[in-house]
Amino acid sequence: MSAPRSYEELREILQERMADLAPGQKRIATLVLSDPEGTSFRTITETAERAGVHQSSVVRFASMLGLSGYPGLVALCRQRLAEEAQLIRRFGEAEQHTASGEFLSATVEHEQRNLVRTFTRITPQQWDRTLSLLADAERIHVMGLRKCLPVAQLTTYLLKLVRPGVELVAPTTGMLADELRDLDADDVFVAISIRRYTADTVTAFERAKSMGLSTIALTDDAASPLAGSADVAFLVDCEGTTILRSVSALVSLVQAMATGVALKNGARSRAELTSDEELLEQFSVYWP
């Protein structure tokens, strides 16, 4: 196996091999995938301690990937860091705002950083494939639970405005199997989950994948159980100053997706929107 030449290649290799790694190797891989920035600056001793392994295990892990020991692993993580440094620099004062009590300013800084980093990761090929899947699928199933439930509801609502056949998977207790009964290989399954990942979302996602559905994952890092096997995976920054992790970038992303589908479908989406407006007026949904 040839050595990865970029962090993205490293990420793909680790995601593909994650299930087959030994426990210690899996902990090292998870550390590299979930915190490449931290790995960029940690010594081999610190990395070994965090992964709960001996230093020699870290060296063997890097060699297994065809890299020149631990320095080769660090170099790929630093390459990733350098690519994002220009974007991050303008937001470097967020922590200072927090320390001085400027909570609202810090929140704005974090949300700006989340949005910039999330959207700059998206490649044109990734975006085009996503819009094609969402526009052309027979049906779309959207699932996100707990803190991701509002995002899943919004995704379903927005996509329903511009195309038919969009369903929210929101199982009540014990009803997950019933919710998944009507999945079909021509459909698309959209899973939304960030740490801590909800077990039902992962289970449903794996079920959809096994049945041949195209899958789209909206998650937070490359170590997510959704990221490795999704046909398209979006890694969304969710850090912030609030009690729960931020979902602002997720919301912006799904709004952009729905708009992209509307533009791609053209007349079909216009017809859906016109029909919706007629129904809203007929049922007096909005205050006069």
Secondary structure, DSSP 8 states (H G I E B T S, - for coil): ----SSHHHHHHHHHHHGGGS-HHHHHHHHHHHH-HHHHHH--HHHHHHHHTS-HHHHHHHHHHTT-SHHHHHHHHHHHHHHHHHHHHHTTTTHHHHHHTT-HHHHHHHHHHHHHHHHHHT--HHHHHHHHHHHHH-S-EEEE--GGGHHHHHHHHHHHHHHSS-EEE----TT-HHHHTTT--TTSEEEEE--SS--HHHHHHHHHHHHTT-EEEEEESSTTSTTTTT-SEEEE-----SSSS---HHHHHHHHHHHHHHHHHHTHHHHHHHHHHHHHHHHTT-S--
